[in-house]
Amino acid sequence: MILITLALGLTVAGLLYLSMIWNFSYWRNRRVPGPKPKIFTGNYPNLYTMKRNMIYDLNDIYKEYKNKYDAVGIFSGRVPQLLVVSPELAHHVFVTNFKNFHENALSRLTDEKTDFLISNNPFSLNDDKWKQRRADISPGLTSVRIKSVYPVTNKVCQQMSEWLKNQIRLGSPEGINAKDLTLRFTSEMVTDCVLGLSSESFSEKPTPVMAHVKDLLNPHWSFMVLFALVNTFPSLSHLIKLRFIPRHVEEFFTGLMGTAVRSRKAQLATGDFHRADFLDYLMQLGEKRNLDTRHLLAHTMVFLLDGLETVAGVISHMLLSLGRNEVVQERLREEILAHMKDGHIPFEKLNDLPYLDACLNESIRLFPPGFMTSKLCTEPIELPNKDGPKFTVEKGTVLVIPHYCHMMDEEYFPDPFAYNPDRFMDPDAAKKFRESGVFMAFGDGPRMCLGMRFATAQVKACIVELISKFNVKVNSKTRKDNLFDPALIVAHLSGGVWLDIEARQ
């Protein structure tokens, strides 16, 4: 009986092992080179332990293969992926061959029933739905509308300065938590500029908005378990759909959207209020398309997902870079002060400050909001592979474009770990880098970030306010290298960014 039980156990273990590795021949059968995958984790050894950020695993593969191939085959668990190591091929994926790769892989992981907001975000939508959403949102994101809320932006900047001066008076040996500061800023910006409400982020008793912002993309342990199952057993993706945004967060923002609409209608009824902001546009669209509150909120997700956490991260790491580089900070301050009028930069001048643009681009290069992009092959295509044979990318294949690897390659950016804004001082530098596939700040091609102009206006206004009124230094609590938090897929310095800030006389 013991021998039979042991034999059955060994048989089950053997079958499980075979089921785990049987797909590992996928790329070899297609004559695509790549590193040998490991059971359970594939080519992401830290996928589940999260001892090291996954972008470093990809960077190891990138450096090994970049001189010989345009793309290599890798595995996320048992799921085959194509790692794009050539920036030229990356540009083809986003632009030249867009029709073959016009969907993002995120669309396969969730659906409306499981996660209504993420599945209705432009980043997740496919085909005609994406085109319709882009057509819906783009007219609400014109420079005219962004300019119309610029006075609100300046008001929020002033509130931030007053809050910061109070924190300086209170004093703390750990300094200022840059992420807390910038999340307060973006929470107030988005709720006011987009919804016409106030989150009271810089008051002693802020509304629950900021707390829910922190939970917006904070995955529960159950999410990680389901994600692991889908990567280990790909066929389960047809049965298991992931919820990225917690239900209580979705319910909160749905209620907030309803409050914003009711408040705006009450204001309009008085006849003495009009602001051509995004909510104004969205309510017109809602009447035209008969959209309920939940669908109106889905249309604002481009702000909630891109304009809160992501923008806060960009600002905090830009402050880190400037705090580490006193010469760069002073040069930027001189440019800002030379163009200030009545305590702020006029909107028309905000995009006409070359060194500010250069500082922003260089900061994004070092701390990109997204390390990588995962695209989905929607139409088979044959691709060359440098020293290797041509191969066909089949429909449904996930392509991983590791932007961080390209942006930290000394072949394209000498001394890549140095913060050197002069790389971007040529007026066309950012465009040239983007078109060559080595610099990706807001994506490229038709699916470039819709909220790019609004996001950059937020970042620039915040930096202008802080650098013109404060001296920024890095607190000793902040690590001196650029090691990323291992548990996140967006760039966050491990341990956080802590700053010593003092008011300028």
PEBEL-V435815 format. One record per residue. N is the residue number from 1. SS is DSSP state (alpha for helix, beta for strand, coil for the rest). OMEGA is omega in whole degrees, 0 to 359 (999 if undefined). Layout:
{{N & SS & OMEGA} {N & SS & OMEGA}}
This chain:
{{1 & coil & 179} {2 & alpha & 180} {3 & alpha & 179} {4 & alpha & 179} {5 & alpha & 180} {6 & alpha & 180} {7 & alpha & 179} {8 & alpha & 179} {9 & alpha & 179} {10 & alpha & 179} {11 & alpha & 179} {12 & alpha & 179} {13 & alpha & 179} {14 & alpha & 179} {15 & alpha & 178} {16 & alpha & 179} {17 & alpha & 180} {18 & alpha & 179} {19 & alpha & 181} {20 & alpha & 187} {21 & alpha & 188} {22 & alpha & 183} {23 & alpha & 184} {24 & alpha & 176} {25 & alpha & 186} {26 & alpha & 184} {27 & alpha & 178} {28 & alpha & 179} {29 & alpha & 181} {30 & coil & 177} {31 & coil & 176} {32 & coil & 182} {33 & coil & 177} {34 & coil & 181} {35 & coil & 179} {36 & coil & 180} {37 & coil & 177} {38 & beta & 179} {39 & coil & 181} {40 & coil & 187} {41 & coil & 184} {42 & beta & 179} {43 & coil & 175} {44 & coil & 186} {45 & coil & 181} {46 & coil & 185} {47 & coil & 184} {48 & coil & 179} {49 & coil & 180} {50 & coil & 176} {51 & coil & 180} {52 & coil & 180} {53 & coil & 185} {54 & alpha & 181} {55 & alpha & 178} {56 & alpha & 175} {57 & alpha & 179} {58 & alpha & 181} {59 & alpha & 176} {60 & alpha & 179} {61 & alpha & 180} {62 & alpha & 183} {63 & alpha & 181} {64 & alpha & 189} {65 & alpha & 192} {66 & coil & 182} {67 & coil & 185} {68 & coil & 187} {69 & coil & 174} {70 & coil & 181} {71 & beta & 177} {72 & beta & 180} {73 & beta & 178} {74 & beta & 180} {75 & beta & 170} {76 & beta & 192} {77 & coil & 175} {78 & coil & 183} {79 & beta & 178} {80 & beta & 176} {81 & beta & 177} {82 & beta & 179} {83 & beta & 181} {84 & beta & 181} {85 & coil & 180} {86 & coil & 178} {87 & alpha & 177} {88 & alpha & 178} {89 & alpha & 177} {90 & alpha & 179} {91 & alpha & 178} {92 & alpha & 180} {93 & alpha & 183} {94 & alpha & 190} {95 & alpha & 189} {96 & alpha & 181} {97 & coil & 183} {98 & alpha & 184} {99 & alpha & 178} {100 & alpha & 186} {101 & coil & 188} {102 & coil & 178} {103 & beta & 174} {104 & beta & 186} {105 & alpha & 180} {106 & alpha & 183} {107 & alpha & 182} {108 & alpha & 189} {109 & coil & 183} {110 & coil & 176} {111 & coil & 184} {112 & coil & 183} {113 & coil & 183} {114 & coil & 183} {115 & coil & 187} {116 & alpha & 186} {117 & alpha & 180} {118 & alpha & 182} {119 & alpha & 178} {120 & coil & 175} {121 & coil & 180} {122 & coil & 181} {123 & coil & 185} {124 & coil & 186} {125 & coil & 182} {126 & coil & 169} {127 & alpha & 187} {128 & alpha & 180} {129 & alpha & 178} {130 & alpha & 180} {131 & alpha & 180} {132 & alpha & 180} {133 & alpha & 177} {134 & alpha & 179} {135 & alpha & 179} {136 & alpha & 190} {137 & alpha & 187} {138 & alpha & 180} {139 & alpha & 179} {140 & alpha & 184} {141 & alpha & 179} {142 & coil & 178} {143 & alpha & 180} {144 & alpha & 180} {145 & alpha & 178} {146 & alpha & 178} {147 & alpha & 183} {148 & alpha & 179} {149 & coil & 180} {150 & alpha & 174} {151 & alpha & 176} {152 & alpha & 178} {153 & alpha & 180} {154 & alpha & 177} {155 & alpha & 179} {156 & alpha & 178} {157 & alpha & 178} {158 & alpha & 177} {159 & alpha & 179} {160 & alpha & 180} {161 & alpha & 179} {162 & alpha & 178} {163 & alpha & 182} {164 & alpha & 177} {165 & alpha & 178} {166 & alpha & 178} {167 & alpha & 178} {168 & alpha & 179} {169 & alpha & 180} {170 & alpha & 177} {171 & coil & 176} {172 & coil & 180} {173 & coil & 179} {174 & coil & 181} {175 & coil & 183} {176 & beta & 175} {177 & beta & 186} {178 & alpha & 181} {179 & alpha & 178} {180 & alpha & 179} {181 & alpha & 186} {182 & alpha & 175} {183 & alpha & 174} {184 & alpha & 181} {185 & alpha & 183} {186 & alpha & 178} {187 & alpha & 180} {188 & alpha & 181} {189 & alpha & 185} {190 & alpha & 181} {191 & alpha & 181} {192 & alpha & 184} {193 & alpha & 185} {194 & alpha & 185} {195 & coil & 179} {196 & coil & 179} {197 & coil & 175} {198 & coil & 178} {199 & coil & 180} {200 & coil & 187} {201 & coil & 182} {202 & coil & 177} {203 & coil & 179} {204 & coil & 179} {205 & coil & 180} {206 & coil & 175} {207 & coil & 182} {208 & coil & 184} {209 & alpha & 185} {210 & alpha & 179} {211 & alpha & 180} {212 & alpha & 174} {213 & alpha & 180} {214 & alpha & 180} {215 & alpha & 190} {216 & coil & 179} {217 & coil & 178} {218 & coil & 189} {219 & coil & 176} {220 & coil & 181} {221 & alpha & 180} {222 & alpha & 177} {223 & alpha & 181} {224 & alpha & 178} {225 & alpha & 180} {226 & alpha & 178} {227 & alpha & 179} {228 & alpha & 180} {229 & alpha & 181} {230 & alpha & 179} {231 & alpha & 180} {232 & alpha & 180} {233 & coil & 186} {234 & alpha & 182} {235 & alpha & 179} {236 & alpha & 181} {237 & alpha & 177} {238 & alpha & 182} {239 & coil & 184} {240 & coil & 174} {241 & coil & 188} {242 & coil & 173} {243 & coil & 181} {244 & coil & 181} {245 & coil & 180} {246 & coil & 184} {247 & alpha & 183} {248 & alpha & 177} {249 & alpha & 177} {250 & alpha & 180} {251 & alpha & 180} {252 & alpha & 183} {253 & alpha & 174} {254 & alpha & 177} {255 & alpha & 179} {256 & alpha & 178} {257 & alpha & 178} {258 & alpha & 178} {259 & alpha & 181} {260 & alpha & 181} {261 & alpha & 180} {262 & alpha & 180} {263 & alpha & 181} {264 & alpha & 179} {265 & alpha & 178} {266 & alpha & 178} {267 & alpha & 180} {268 & alpha & 181} {269 & alpha & 179} {270 & alpha & 178} {271 & coil & 183} {272 & coil & 179} {273 & coil & 170} {274 & coil & 177} {275 & coil & 184} {276 & coil & 181} {277 & coil & 183} {278 & alpha & 179} {279 & alpha & 177} {280 & alpha & 179} {281 & alpha & 184} {282 & alpha & 179} {283 & alpha & 175} {284 & alpha & 178} {285 & alpha & 180} {286 & alpha & 178} {287 & alpha & 181} {288 & alpha & 185} {289 & alpha & 181} {290 & coil & 181} {291 & coil & 176} {292 & coil & 185} {293 & alpha & 182} {294 & alpha & 179} {295 & alpha & 175} {296 & alpha & 178} {297 & alpha & 179} {298 & alpha & 179} {299 & alpha & 180} {300 & alpha & 184} {301 & alpha & 176} {302 & alpha & 177} {303 & alpha & 185} {304 & alpha & 181} {305 & alpha & 184} {306 & alpha & 188} {307 & alpha & 181} {308 & alpha & 183} {309 & alpha & 184} {310 & alpha & 180} {311 & alpha & 178} {312 & alpha & 178} {313 & alpha & 179} {314 & alpha & 182} {315 & alpha & 184} {316 & alpha & 179} {317 & alpha & 173} {318 & alpha & 175} {319 & alpha & 176} {320 & alpha & 181} {321 & alpha & 179} {322 & alpha & 178} {323 & alpha & 179} {324 & alpha & 186} {325 & coil & 184} {326 & alpha & 181} {327 & alpha & 179} {328 & alpha & 181} {329 & alpha & 181} {330 & alpha & 178} {331 & alpha & 177} {332 & alpha & 180} {333 & alpha & 180} {334 & alpha & 178} {335 & alpha & 181} {336 & alpha & 183} {337 & alpha & 180} {338 & alpha & 184} {339 & coil & 182} {340 & beta & 175} {341 & beta & 180} {342 & coil & 174} {343 & coil & 178} {344 & beta & 178} {345 & beta & 176} {346 & coil & 184} {347 & alpha & 182} {348 & alpha & 182} {349 & alpha & 186} {350 & alpha & 180} {351 & coil & 181} {352 & coil & 178} {353 & coil & 189} {354 & alpha & 182} {355 & alpha & 175} {356 & alpha & 177} {357 & alpha & 182} {358 & alpha & 179} {359 & alpha & 179} {360 & alpha & 181} {361 & alpha & 180} {362 & alpha & 177} {363 & alpha & 178} {364 & alpha & 178} {365 & alpha & 181} {366 & alpha & 183} {367 & coil & 183} {368 & coil & 178} {369 & coil & 176} {370 & coil & 180} {371 & coil & 187} {372 & coil & 175} {373 & beta & 177} {374 & beta & 180} {375 & beta & 181} {376 & beta & 176} {377 & coil & 183} {378 & coil & 180} {379 & coil & 184} {380 & coil & 180} {381 & beta & 176} {382 & beta & 183} {383 & beta & 172} {384 & beta & 181} {385 & beta & 175} {386 & coil & 182} {387 & coil & 181} {388 & beta & 179} {389 & beta & 174} {390 & beta & 179} {391 & beta & 180} {392 & beta & 173} {393 & beta & 184} {394 & coil & 178} {395 & coil & 180} {396 & coil & 179} {397 & coil & 177} {398 & beta & 176} {399 & beta & 179} {400 & beta & 178} {401 & beta & 185} {402 & coil & 185} {403 & alpha & 182} {404 & alpha & 181} {405 & alpha & 179} {406 & alpha & 185} {407 & alpha & 178} {408 & coil & 179} {409 & coil & 183} {410 & coil & 175} {411 & coil & 181} {412 & coil & 181} {413 & coil & 180} {414 & coil & 184} {415 & coil & 192} {416 & coil & 182} {417 & coil & 179} {418 & coil & 176} {419 & coil & 186} {420 & coil & 181} {421 & alpha & 181} {422 & alpha & 176} {423 & alpha & 186} {424 & alpha & 183} {425 & coil & 171} {426 & coil & 184} {427 & coil & 182} {428 & coil & 186} {429 & alpha & 182} {430 & alpha & 179} {431 & alpha & 180} {432 & alpha & 179} {433 & alpha & 181} {434 & alpha & 182} {435 & alpha & 176} {436 & coil & 174} {437 & coil & 186} {438 & coil & 179} {439 & coil & 183} {440 & coil & 180} {441 & coil & 183} {442 & coil & 182} {443 & coil & 181} {444 & coil & 177} {445 & alpha & 184} {446 & alpha & 182} {447 & alpha & 175} {448 & coil & 185} {449 & coil & 181} {450 & coil & 183} {451 & coil & 186} {452 & alpha & 184} {453 & alpha & 178} {454 & alpha & 181} {455 & alpha & 181} {456 & alpha & 177} {457 & alpha & 177} {458 & alpha & 183} {459 & alpha & 184} {460 & alpha & 180} {461 & alpha & 180} {462 & alpha & 181} {463 & alpha & 178} {464 & alpha & 181} {465 & alpha & 186} {466 & alpha & 184} {467 & alpha & 179} {468 & alpha & 186} {469 & alpha & 185} {470 & beta & 169} {471 & beta & 185} {472 & beta & 174} {473 & beta & 182} {474 & beta & 178} {475 & coil & 183} {476 & coil & 179} {477 & coil & 181} {478 & coil & 180} {479 & coil & 185} {480 & coil & 177} {481 & coil & 181} {482 & coil & 182} {483 & coil & 183} {484 & beta & 174} {485 & coil & 185} {486 & coil & 187} {487 & coil & 186} {488 & coil & 178} {489 & coil & 172} {490 & coil & 187} {491 & coil & 172} {492 & coil & 178} {493 & beta & 179} {494 & coil & 182} {495 & coil & 177} {496 & coil & 179} {497 & coil & 180} {498 & beta & 188} {499 & beta & 168} {500 & beta & 185} {501 & beta & 178} {502 & beta & 180} {503 & beta & 177} {504 & coil & 180} {505 & coil & 999}}
